Structures are given as structure tokens and as C-alpha cells.
């Protein structure tokens, strides 16, 4: 369960959540409403630096990007940014340093179980190499990261060769993108990826359009001038949605899948991929209490229901290849399952 150390902290958190909820329009769906619907009203736990773990592969990237070689200095730098981010919104993934593990590989035991210290970040997805290949070989390839937080995943993609100037990232909270520059000691000039702030459920930011059947007649949009994702309809080669879908209910997940499908290029090989909490069978509400988090009430798909959603409901059946793989964190409370997936245009 989430907790605060004192009554004043509880009152401060209650006020903070009320202020966040008041930002949601009565007439527009909101990511904040979706998030609050799956999280209990208990105050979040305080930050705990004992959860900090920077594995060698991640440390190499952070040292390269920040220029900080001393481990203690690097840790202090990361903790300062984490604390600022937690004040924007207390997502559990920020508390458990998920953003540090986007650049590491995960290990599995013989049963395919993940360990608690691992995260299914962008480079761990089977479709990652396909996405990088598109960046190398396709003219005007665009990578979109939806729900990007600090942008750690797209920084890894750029580190591995996808042109940073061809990357678009979006999040509800623009402060996270700013903190990403602080975390990696970059500027918009040294890391020229493009950021769009907005609610993915707001049609002025992301509207639903039918999947493109041919390359758009419209010219390739100027990424630096975008204030909405809608000009990208039919232009995006790669869409990454990591730890994104599970914060929404069933209807919203379908809506967002349809909206992202409309952005995807019709060229064969164009891909949407990601990972989020799932169920080994069927679909429905997952309720659990995490030692690192709070009481969660999340709508989850299984491999079968997720494949049926994309191949036949979102896209015309047979026009895409859907790949799924269920992984289980056996050493966490309730042993949650993670659905790793990709949708590739044929």
C-alpha cells in the first residue's frame, strides 16, 4: 500500500491530486482521469533510494550522455531529477526507477520469468531492431514515442542510430520532457527530437482516422512545427507505446489503438510495438497490490484478445502481423504478467 510519513504529507498529496483532477475538462476524456481510475486514493509512498540500481549497460549510456563518470555523483544527479518528476505526478514507474532500465537487457529464467529489477524497455522488445532498420533504410522515417516521460527510450533509439531529428515524443506532462534534458544534460540543440505536449485522448492532439491504404498525398510534415499528432496520419514508420495502454480502460484502449493505427505508414514493415501489464488468459480487470506501488485496478488483455483487437478490429484482418509474448515477474507480489507485443503492416 502507498503511505506518507506524516499527516501533512497526506494533506499535501490530497490537494495535489485534487488540483490535477480539476485540470480535466468535463467534456473531454483525460489521461489523468484514466490514471486516477486505476490508482487507489491512498497517498503514494515516499521515494526510497534503496530501489536505485544502475546496471552496467545503463551506466555506460548515462555516463556517455551526461559526462558524469563518478558513480556517487551520477546517483545524486539522478535522484534530484527523480524527486522533481515525482512532484509532477507520482507514477510508480518513477519511484522504482524504470527510466534507468530502458537501456538494459532483461534476463529470464528457464520458464521465461522476469526478475523484479528488469524492465521491458524499448531495446528489449523483439521489434526494436526492425524499428532501427526503418530509421536506417526508409526515407523520411518517423519514430513516435507515445507517453514518453523523460524520453529515455527514444534517447536509446537515437544512441543506437535512429536519427534524433526524425523522432517525435509526446506526453501529458511537458515537465517530464524538460526533466529529460536535465537528466541527460542535453538541450534541444544537442538532442533535436521533437516534443508535443497533450492528452492522447484529446482529438485535437490525436484523432481517429482509418488506417492508410496508400502513401498520403499530403507532403511529409515539418516535425519541428508540429503542435498535434494529427498531421502525421499515415506518415509514421515506428510507434512505441511502452507501459502505456494499461493506464486506460477497455474502450479507451480500443480508441487509442485505432488512433495510433491511423498514424502508421501503410508501407510494409511499419510497426507499432510496446509492452504493458496483461493477463495470461482472457481479458478483464486486474486488481493487485504491489510492494512498489499502490492498489491497482487495471483493464488487461491477454495475447489472444490483444491479437484479435489489432488484427480484425483495428486493422482489416490479414493486413497486419501481430506478435505477442507473455512474461511473468515471479518474484514480485501477485507475480504480474507483462504482454510484449508488436503490430507490423504487411
Beta strands, then each sheet from edge to edge (+ up, - down):
strand 1: 113-114
strand 2: 143-146
strand 3: 167-171
strand 4: 194-197
strand 5: 238-242
strand 6: 271-278
strand 7: 283-289
strand 8: 295-301
strand 9: 320-329
strand 10: 337-345
sheet 1: 1+ 9+ 10- 6+ 5+ 2+ 3+ 4+
sheet 2: 7+ 8-
end
